């Protein structure tokens, strides 16, 4: 198979879909890898490193798109890349289609085989290709929140850890999944007062067992969320419904009850966000202020640490990419049911229930299309 890597063109996106060691693995499996020149520079990988790994450097992204049987990316194609989408192409990347009707329609109309990292599952129903980015985003959420609590960014002028004789900051984390637990680790480590809300009593028990008295746990109800954010200096939205749009758990009216200068970090913004006032931002302009509350809503947070993020991401995506390259998508999904869950679009049909639900589309089970 011919596998293609193009440079990410999303604003301030420095990650890349394949590290040189990833290319080496594809080449070792007798596949040809085409790499657009400069595709890895944002993550610190030179063209020479890709050549040493066995790749062929291509000057024009259009040539990579045209020749490749499978394109491996990090983020979803942007409008300027839609013209490269074609029938039969395997597109292997983060898609987050439930928050992007335009791209969904393009993938269906052009009959792309669209495989989304974020909906691939493991044998234990985990999300192996989403987990490393969720770990990074969770840890970054506290780091970024701490920065934008500084007064010159519009924040309250609060130090998360406090100092002797001064109250610590209160961090509220909504959602106890991978993002939430990683945010909690950093928040506790920095010395803040931490409250975690989740709809799973079992998950809250896990937090209690893991962190003990260092964390307060609350069952996630509307009333508990409203009460918690009123005393919060930093609120982290860490809610995930795989492949589905994120529910709006904090309304515009709720935002008005918060302390002036408090910070919201919406890690779920790439799935629509869990705060009603959220709108996607970039690393170049990461925040905006609404109702006196600083909103950090960067839709590709791990892009801030691209080398770490690229290596972590490619470690998890490689096994699935190799499976498709070795066997073709159709046989690969039969060999790995978790990979089958990653197929969001196939042969002009929506094959993921969450995406179909978001837009009122008919969901066609993948197995029906392959039989």
C-alpha positions as CSV (number, residue, x, y, z in Angstrom):
1,X,0.0,0.0,0.0
2,X,1.1,3.6,-0.6
3,X,0.8,5.5,2.7
4,X,0.9,9.3,2.7
5,X,1.8,11.9,5.2
6,X,1.0,15.6,4.6
7,X,1.8,18.7,6.6
8,X,-0.9,19.8,8.9
9,X,-2.4,23.1,7.8
10,X,-4.7,23.8,10.8
11,X,-3.7,27.0,12.5
12,X,-0.9,26.4,15.0
13,X,-1.0,22.6,14.6
14,X,2.6,21.4,14.8
15,X,1.9,17.7,15.4
16,X,2.4,15.2,12.5
17,X,0.6,11.9,11.7
18,X,3.8,9.8,11.5
19,X,7.1,10.1,13.3
20,X,10.2,8.7,11.5
21,X,10.1,5.5,13.6
22,X,6.5,5.1,12.4
23,X,7.6,5.3,8.8
24,X,10.2,2.7,9.5
25,X,7.6,0.3,10.6
26,X,5.5,0.8,7.5
27,X,8.5,0.3,5.3
28,X,9.5,-2.8,7.2
29,X,6.1,-4.2,6.3
30,X,6.9,-3.5,2.6
31,X,4.7,-0.4,2.2
32,X,5.7,2.7,0.3
33,X,5.6,5.9,2.4
34,X,5.3,9.4,0.8
35,X,6.0,12.4,3.0
36,X,5.4,16.0,2.1
37,X,8.5,18.0,2.6
38,X,8.5,19.7,6.0
39,X,5.6,17.6,7.3
40,X,7.5,16.8,10.5
41,X,9.4,20.0,11.2
42,X,6.8,21.3,13.7
43,X,7.5,18.2,15.8
44,X,11.2,18.5,15.4
45,X,11.6,15.8,12.7
46,X,13.6,16.7,9.6
47,X,13.1,15.4,6.0
48,X,16.4,13.6,6.3
49,X,15.1,11.6,9.3
50,X,12.2,10.5,7.2
51,X,14.4,9.5,4.3
52,X,16.7,7.5,6.6
53,X,13.5,5.7,7.8
54,X,12.7,4.8,4.2
55,X,10.3,7.4,3.1
56,X,10.2,9.3,-0.2
57,X,10.0,13.1,0.2
58,X,7.4,14.8,-2.1
59,X,7.4,18.5,-2.7
60,X,3.7,19.0,-3.3
61,X,0.9,17.9,-0.8
62,X,-1.4,17.4,-3.8
63,X,0.9,14.7,-5.1
64,X,0.8,12.9,-1.8
65,X,-3.0,13.0,-1.6
66,X,-3.3,11.9,-5.2
67,X,-0.9,8.9,-5.0
68,X,-1.6,7.6,-1.5
69,X,-4.0,4.7,-0.8
70,X,-4.2,5.9,2.8
71,X,-3.5,9.3,4.3
72,X,-2.4,9.4,7.9
73,X,-3.0,12.8,9.6
74,X,-3.6,14.3,13.0
75,X,-6.5,16.7,12.5
76,X,-9.5,16.7,10.2
77,X,-9.1,18.0,6.6
78,X,-9.8,21.7,6.2
79,X,-11.9,23.1,3.4
80,X,-8.9,23.7,1.1
81,X,-8.2,20.0,1.3
82,X,-11.7,18.8,0.4
83,X,-10.7,18.7,-3.2
84,X,-8.2,15.9,-2.5
85,X,-10.8,13.6,-1.0
86,X,-11.8,10.8,-3.3
87,X,-13.7,7.5,-3.5
88,X,-11.8,4.6,-1.9
89,X,-9.2,6.8,-0.1
90,X,-8.6,5.7,3.5
91,X,-8.4,8.8,5.7
92,X,-6.9,7.9,9.1
93,X,-7.0,10.8,11.5
94,X,-9.0,12.6,14.3
95,X,-12.3,13.6,12.7
96,X,-14.8,14.6,15.5
97,X,-17.5,14.6,12.9
98,X,-20.4,15.0,15.4
99,X,-19.3,18.7,15.6
100,X,-18.7,19.2,11.9
101,X,-21.6,18.7,9.5
102,X,-19.7,20.2,6.5
103,X,-16.9,17.7,6.6
104,X,-19.3,14.8,7.3
105,X,-21.2,15.7,4.1
106,X,-18.0,16.0,2.1
107,X,-16.7,12.6,3.3
108,X,-20.1,11.0,2.4
109,X,-20.4,12.7,-1.0
110,X,-16.9,11.7,-2.0
111,X,-17.2,8.1,-0.6
112,X,-14.1,8.3,1.5
113,X,-13.3,5.5,3.9
114,X,-13.0,7.7,7.0
115,X,-11.5,6.1,10.1
116,X,-11.5,8.3,13.2
117,X,-8.9,7.8,15.9
118,X,-11.3,9.0,18.6
119,X,-13.9,6.2,18.1
120,X,-11.5,3.2,17.8
121,X,-12.0,1.0,20.8
122,X,-9.9,-1.5,22.7
123,X,-11.0,-5.0,23.9
124,X,-11.8,-3.4,27.2
125,X,-13.9,-0.6,25.5
126,X,-11.1,1.9,26.1
127,X,-10.2,4.5,23.5
128,X,-6.5,3.7,22.7
129,X,-5.9,6.4,20.1
130,X,-7.7,9.1,22.0
131,X,-6.2,8.3,25.4
132,X,-2.7,9.7,24.9
133,X,-4.0,13.0,23.7
134,X,-6.6,13.1,26.6
135,X,-3.7,12.5,29.0
136,X,-1.8,15.4,27.6
137,X,-4.8,17.7,27.3
138,X,-5.8,16.9,30.9
139,X,-2.4,17.8,32.2
140,X,-2.2,20.9,30.0
141,X,-5.6,22.1,31.2
142,X,-4.3,22.9,34.6
143,X,-1.1,24.4,33.3
144,X,-3.0,26.7,30.9
145,X,-5.6,27.5,33.5
146,X,-2.9,28.6,35.9
147,X,-1.4,30.9,33.2
148,X,-4.7,32.6,32.4
149,X,-5.6,33.1,36.0
150,X,-2.8,35.7,36.0
151,X,-4.1,39.3,36.1
152,X,-2.6,40.5,32.9
153,X,-4.5,37.9,31.0
154,X,-7.8,39.0,32.6
155,X,-7.8,36.4,35.3
156,X,-8.4,36.8,39.0
157,X,-4.7,37.1,39.9
158,X,-4.7,33.8,41.8
159,X,-1.8,31.4,42.4
160,X,-3.2,27.9,42.3
161,X,-1.1,26.6,45.2
162,X,-1.5,29.7,47.3
163,X,1.2,30.5,49.8
164,X,1.4,30.1,53.6
165,X,-1.4,32.1,55.1
166,X,-3.3,32.6,51.8
167,X,-6.1,30.4,50.6
168,X,-5.4,27.9,47.7
169,X,-7.3,28.1,44.5
170,X,-10.4,26.0,43.9
171,X,-10.3,23.8,40.8
172,X,-13.5,22.1,39.6
173,X,-13.2,19.3,37.1
174,X,-16.4,18.2,35.3
175,X,-15.8,14.7,34.1
176,X,-13.8,11.9,35.6
177,X,-12.5,10.1,32.5
178,X,-8.9,10.2,31.2
179,X,-8.8,14.0,30.8
180,X,-10.3,14.4,34.3
181,X,-8.0,12.1,36.1
182,X,-4.9,13.6,34.5
183,X,-6.1,17.1,35.3
184,X,-6.7,16.0,38.9
185,X,-3.1,14.6,39.2
186,X,-1.6,17.9,38.2
187,X,-4.1,20.0,40.2
188,X,-3.4,18.0,43.4
189,X,0.3,18.0,42.7
190,X,0.3,21.8,42.5
191,X,-1.5,22.0,45.8
192,X,-4.9,23.3,44.8
193,X,-8.3,22.4,46.3
194,X,-9.9,20.1,43.9
195,X,-13.5,19.0,43.2
196,X,-14.4,16.3,40.7
197,X,-17.9,15.7,39.3
198,X,-19.0,12.7,37.4
199,X,-22.2,10.8,36.6
200,X,-20.6,7.5,37.6
201,X,-20.6,6.6,41.3
202,X,-18.1,3.9,40.5
203,X,-15.8,6.4,38.9
204,X,-16.1,8.7,41.9
205,X,-15.2,5.9,44.2
206,X,-12.1,5.3,42.1
207,X,-11.1,8.9,42.6
208,X,-11.7,8.6,46.3
209,X,-9.6,5.5,46.5
210,X,-6.8,7.0,44.5
211,X,-6.6,10.5,46.0
212,X,-8.4,10.2,49.3
213,X,-8.9,13.4,51.2
214,X,-7.0,15.4,48.6
215,X,-10.0,15.5,46.3
216,X,-13.7,16.3,46.9
217,X,-16.1,14.2,44.8
218,X,-19.6,15.1,43.8
219,X,-22.2,13.3,41.7
220,X,-22.7,15.3,38.6
221,X,-26.1,16.9,38.7
222,X,-27.2,20.3,37.5
223,X,-27.5,21.6,41.0
224,X,-24.1,20.3,42.1
225,X,-22.4,21.8,39.0
226,X,-24.1,25.2,39.6
227,X,-23.0,25.2,43.2
228,X,-19.4,24.1,42.5
229,X,-18.6,26.6,39.8
230,X,-19.8,29.5,42.0
231,X,-16.7,29.0,44.2
232,X,-14.3,27.9,41.5
233,X,-11.3,29.8,40.3
234,X,-10.7,27.4,37.5
235,X,-13.3,25.1,35.9
236,X,-12.1,22.3,33.5
237,X,-14.6,20.7,31.1
238,X,-13.5,17.1,30.7
239,X,-16.7,15.5,29.4
240,X,-16.6,13.0,26.6
241,X,-19.2,11.0,24.8
242,X,-17.2,9.1,22.2
243,X,-18.2,10.1,18.7
244,X,-21.1,12.2,19.9
245,X,-21.6,15.9,20.5
246,X,-20.8,17.0,24.0
247,X,-23.7,18.0,26.2
248,X,-23.9,21.6,27.4
249,X,-23.5,21.2,31.2
250,X,-22.9,24.8,32.1
251,X,-25.3,27.3,30.7
252,X,-24.7,31.0,29.9
253,X,-26.8,31.9,32.9
254,X,-24.6,29.7,35.1
255,X,-21.5,31.5,33.8
256,X,-22.9,34.7,35.1
257,X,-22.8,33.3,38.7
258,X,-19.1,32.7,38.7
259,X,-16.4,34.8,40.2
260,X,-15.2,37.6,37.9
261,X,-11.8,36.6,36.4
262,X,-12.3,32.9,36.9
263,X,-11.1,30.7,34.0
264,X,-12.9,28.0,32.0
265,X,-10.9,25.4,30.1
266,X,-13.1,23.5,27.7
267,X,-11.1,20.4,26.7
268,X,-14.3,19.1,25.0
269,X,-14.5,22.0,22.5
270,X,-13.6,19.8,19.5
271,X,-16.8,17.9,20.1
272,X,-18.8,21.0,20.6
273,X,-17.8,21.9,24.1
274,X,-19.6,21.4,27.5
275,X,-20.0,25.2,28.3
276,X,-22.7,27.0,26.4
277,X,-20.5,30.0,25.9
278,X,-17.6,28.0,24.4
279,X,-16.3,28.7,20.9
280,X,-13.2,27.1,19.5
281,X,-10.0,29.2,19.7
282,X,-6.4,28.6,18.5
283,X,-3.0,28.6,20.1
284,X,-2.3,31.9,18.5
285,X,-5.4,33.5,20.2
286,X,-6.3,31.0,22.9
287,X,-8.7,32.9,25.1
288,X,-11.6,35.3,25.0
289,X,-13.6,36.9,27.9
290,X,-17.3,36.6,28.2
291,X,-19.3,37.8,31.2
292,X,-16.0,38.5,32.9
293,X,-14.9,34.9,32.6
294,X,-11.8,33.9,30.8
295,X,-12.5,31.1,28.3
296,X,-9.7,28.9,27.0
297,X,-11.2,26.8,24.2
298,X,-8.3,25.6,22.0
299,X,-9.5,22.7,19.9
300,X,-6.1,21.1,19.5
301,X,-4.5,21.5,23.0
302,X,-1.9,18.8,22.6
303,X,-0.5,20.8,19.6
304,X,1.2,23.0,22.2
305,X,3.6,20.2,22.9
306,X,3.9,18.6,19.5
307,X,7.0,16.4,19.9
308,X,5.6,14.7,23.0
309,X,2.1,14.5,21.5
310,X,3.3,13.2,18.1
311,X,5.3,10.4,19.7
312,X,2.5,9.5,22.1
313,X,-0.1,9.5,19.3
314,X,1.9,7.5,16.7
315,X,2.7,4.9,19.4
316,X,-1.0,4.2,19.7
317,X,-2.2,4.6,16.1
318,X,0.6,2.6,14.4
319,X,-0.9,-0.9,15.1
320,X,-4.2,0.1,13.4
321,X,-2.5,1.8,10.5
322,X,-0.4,-1.2,9.8
323,X,-3.4,-3.5,10.0
324,X,-5.1,-1.5,7.3
325,X,-2.0,-1.2,5.2
326,X,-1.2,-5.0,5.5
327,X,-4.7,-6.3,4.8
328,X,-6.8,-3.4,3.4
329,X,-9.6,-1.8,5.4
330,X,-12.2,-4.4,4.7
331,X,-10.2,-7.3,6.0
332,X,-8.6,-5.3,8.8
333,X,-12.0,-4.5,10.4
334,X,-12.8,-8.2,10.4
335,X,-9.6,-8.9,12.2
336,X,-10.1,-6.1,14.8
337,X,-13.6,-5.1,15.9
338,X,-12.2,-2.1,17.7
339,X,-10.9,-0.7,14.4
340,X,-14.3,-1.3,12.9
341,X,-15.7,1.1,15.5
342,X,-13.4,3.7,14.2
343,X,-15.0,3.7,10.7
344,X,-17.3,6.7,10.6
345,X,-18.0,6.8,6.9
346,X,-17.8,4.1,4.2
347,X,-19.0,4.0,0.6
348,X,-21.0,7.2,1.0
349,X,-22.8,5.9,4.1
350,X,-22.5,7.1,7.7
351,X,-21.5,4.1,9.8
352,X,-21.2,5.6,13.3
353,X,-24.3,6.0,15.4
354,X,-23.1,9.1,17.2
355,X,-22.4,11.0,14.1
356,X,-25.7,9.9,12.5
357,X,-27.5,11.0,15.7
358,X,-25.9,14.4,15.7
359,X,-27.2,15.3,12.2
360,X,-30.3,13.1,11.8
361,X,-28.6,10.9,9.3
362,X,-29.4,7.2,8.7
363,X,-26.7,5.0,10.2
364,X,-25.8,2.0,8.1
365,X,-23.9,-0.7,10.1
366,X,-20.5,-1.3,8.5
367,X,-21.0,-5.1,8.4
368,X,-24.0,-4.6,6.1
369,X,-21.9,-2.6,3.6
370,X,-19.1,-5.2,3.6
371,X,-21.4,-8.3,3.2
